[in-house]
Amino acid sequence: MSAVAAIIVHVPCPSVINKAPCRASKLIVPANCQAMTPAPTAAPTARTTLDRRARRTRALLVDALVELGVAGEIDAIDVGQLTAAAGIGRSTFYTHYAGKDDFLISSFVNLIVMAEEAMAVKYPERADIIPSSPLFAHVHEAGDFARNVAKSEIFPRQMAAAETKLREIAEKNLSRRFPDIPNANRRESAVYIAAGFIGLLRWWMTNGLQQTPEEMQRAFSRLTKAALADGPAHL
């Protein structure tokens, strides 16, 4: 799988989080980075075999989508083109997804979930409220594909689904950092932080990724810090 493909489906290799090169990818290695793959502890079950097949199907579809999406408009791609480029049957695609839009939306949400899980394992006591840094890095690495996604009709719904998931993650991490704050205040802060990140991400993508991911992360960190400046007593 190409590094570009991981924008919509996979998790940052730990080498990204560690700021060290990974032998398997110039930036990210979604499913195949050995550092992310624990040693097997038991014989495969029917469930794990199914999960592996689902991941393989998703990986093939992502590579195909990126190849087609860099070359042309995202909206012009149909399921037939996507499955043909991926080398899978339409029936296999529809086993996992309701359609192309469902694939795009659920895969981006999956990226967010897995990025958060990777950060939680590496930094269980981290100050971060959401996994903003690896997400900015993914989008920047995607380049032209990310720019084309930003021009597509699915983009607003993709961002809306991402915001919902980020709100959930933010609320969980605020609870971890500030366990004594009222639930209502924590929820308000989570809504604000998730919306702020998505607003910055949308603006960045629709304007051609002119800033570096580091600049975007600094901007988001500054705004988040201001939102939390009063501490748990005033959240």
C-alpha positions in Angstrom: 0.0 0.0 0.0 1.2 3.5 -0.8 1.9 6.0 1.9 -0.6 8.3 0.2 -3.3 5.7 0.5 -3.3 5.8 4.2 -5.0 9.2 4.4 -8.4 7.6 4.4 -8.0 4.2 6.0 -5.1 3.4 8.2 -3.0 4.2 11.2 0.4 6.0 11.5 3.3 3.7 11.8 4.9 4.1 15.3 7.9 5.6 13.6 5.8 8.6 12.7 4.9 9.1 16.3 8.5 8.5 17.4 9.9 10.9 14.7 12.1 8.1 13.4 12.3 6.5 9.9 10.4 3.3 9.3 12.0 0.8 6.9 8.7 -0.1 5.4 7.4 3.4 4.3 8.6 6.9 3.9 5.9 8.1 6.3 3.3 5.6 7.3 2.7 1.9 6.9 -0.9 1.2 7.6 -1.3 -2.6 7.8 2.2 -3.9 7.1 4.5 -2.1 9.5 5.9 -4.8 11.7 6.2 -2.4 14.6 2.4 -2.1 14.6 1.8 -5.9 14.4 2.0 -7.8 17.6 3.4 -11.3 17.6 0.7 -14.0 17.2 -0.4 -15.6 20.5 -2.9 -18.1 19.2 -4.0 -19.9 16.1 -6.2 -17.8 13.8 -9.9 -18.0 14.4 -12.7 -17.6 11.9 -13.2 -14.0 13.2 -9.5 -13.1 12.8 -9.4 -14.6 9.3 -12.5 -12.5 8.4 -10.9 -9.4 9.8 -7.8 -10.0 7.8 -9.8 -10.4 4.6 -11.7 -7.2 5.4 -8.4 -5.3 5.9 -6.9 -6.7 2.7 -10.1 -5.7 0.8 -10.0 -2.2 2.3 -6.2 -1.9 1.4 -6.8 -2.9 -2.2 -9.7 -0.5 -2.5 -7.7 2.4 -0.9 -4.8 1.9 -3.3 -7.3 1.8 -6.3 -9.1 4.9 -5.0 -5.9 6.9 -4.6 -4.7 5.9 -8.1 -8.0 6.9 -9.7 -8.5 9.9 -7.4 -5.1 11.5 -8.1 -5.7 11.1 -11.9 -9.3 12.6 -11.9 -12.3 13.7 -10.0 -13.3 11.7 -6.9 -17.0 12.2 -7.8 -16.5 10.6 -11.3 -15.3 7.3 -9.9 -17.9 4.6 -9.6 -18.0 1.3 -7.8 -17.3 -0.6 -11.0 -14.2 1.3 -11.7 -13.0 1.1 -8.1 -13.5 -2.7 -7.8 -11.9 -3.3 -11.3 -8.8 -1.3 -10.3 -8.7 -3.1 -6.9 -9.0 -6.5 -8.6 -12.0 -7.5 -6.4 -15.6 -8.4 -7.2 -18.5 -6.0 -6.8 -20.2 -8.5 -4.4 -17.1 -8.4 -2.2 -17.2 -4.6 -2.1 -20.9 -4.6 -1.1 -20.3 -7.2 1.6 -18.4 -4.5 3.4 -19.8 -1.1 2.2 -23.2 0.2 1.1 -21.5 2.2 -1.7 -18.5 4.4 -2.5 -19.6 7.2 -0.2 -19.9 4.8 2.7 -16.4 3.5 1.9 -14.9 7.0 1.9 -16.7 8.1 5.1 -16.1 5.0 7.2 -12.5 4.7 6.1 -11.7 8.2 7.2 -13.4 7.7 10.5 -11.4 4.5 10.9 -8.2 6.4 10.3 -9.1 8.7 13.2 -9.9 5.8 15.5 -6.7 4.0 14.8 -4.6 7.1 15.0 -6.1 7.7 18.5 -5.4 4.1 19.5 -1.8 4.4 18.4 -1.3 7.6 20.4 -3.0 6.1 23.4 -0.7 3.1 23.4 2.5 5.2 23.0 1.5 8.1 25.2 -1.1 6.9 27.8 -0.7 10.1 29.8 -0.5 12.5 26.9 -1.9 16.0 27.0 -3.4 15.8 23.5 -7.2 15.9 23.4 -7.4 14.5 19.8 -4.7 12.9 17.5 -4.3 16.1 15.5 -0.6 15.8 14.7 -0.7 12.4 12.9 -3.9 13.4 11.1 -2.3 16.6 9.7 0.7 14.5 8.6 -1.5 12.0 6.8 -3.4 14.7 4.9 -0.2 16.5 3.9 1.4 13.2 2.7 -1.7 12.6 0.5 -1.0 15.7 -1.5 -3.0 15.9 -4.8 -5.3 13.1 -3.6 -6.3 15.2 -0.5 -6.8 18.3 -2.7 -9.2 16.3 -5.0 -11.1 14.9 -2.0 -11.6 18.5 -0.8 -13.3 19.3 -4.1 -15.6 16.3 -4.0 -19.3 16.2 -3.1 -18.7 13.7 -0.4 -16.2 15.9 1.4 -18.7 17.8 3.7 -20.2 14.5 4.9 -16.8 13.0 5.4 -15.8 16.0 7.6 -19.1 15.8 9.5 -18.6 12.1 10.3 -15.0 12.9 11.3 -16.1 15.7 13.6 -18.6 13.4 15.4 -15.9 10.8 16.0 -13.4 13.5 17.2 -16.0 14.9 19.6 -16.3 11.5 21.2 -12.5 11.1 21.4 -12.1 14.6 22.8 -14.7 14.0 25.5 -13.0 10.8 26.6 -9.6 12.5 26.8 -11.0 15.5 28.6 -12.4 13.0 31.2 -9.0 11.4 31.5 -7.2 14.8 32.0 -9.9 16.6 34.0 -12.0 13.9 35.8 -13.6 16.4 38.2 -15.2 18.8 35.6 -19.0 18.6 35.1 -20.2 16.4 32.3 -22.0 19.3 30.5 -18.8 21.5 30.5 -16.7 18.6 29.3 -19.1 18.0 26.5 -19.2 21.6 25.5 -15.4 21.7 25.4 -15.3 18.5 23.3 -17.7 20.0 20.8 -15.6 23.2 20.5 -12.3 21.3 20.1 -13.5 18.8 17.5 -15.2 21.6 15.5 -12.1 23.7 15.6 -9.9 21.0 14.3 -12.3 20.1 11.5 -12.6 23.8 10.6 -8.8 24.1 10.3 -8.5 20.9 8.4 -11.3 21.8 5.9 -9.8 25.3 5.4 -6.3 23.8 4.9 -7.4 21.2 2.3 -9.7 23.5 0.3 -6.9 26.1 0.1 -4.4 23.6 -1.3 -2.4 22.5 1.8 -0.3 25.7 1.6 0.9 25.4 5.2 3.1 22.6 6.6 1.5 20.1 8.9 3.8 21.5 11.6 2.3 24.9 11.1 -1.2 23.5 11.2 -0.4 21.6 14.4 1.0 24.8 16.1 -2.1 26.7 15.1 -4.4 24.0 16.5 -2.4 23.6 19.7 -2.5 27.4 20.3 -6.3 27.5 19.8 -6.8 24.4 22.0 -4.6 25.8 24.7 -6.6 29.0 24.7 -9.8 27.0 25.0 -8.5 25.2 28.1 -6.6 28.1 29.5 -8.8 28.5 32.6 -8.3 24.9 33.7 -10.7 22.3 34.9 -12.5 24.6 37.3 -13.8 26.8 34.4 -14.3 24.2 31.6 
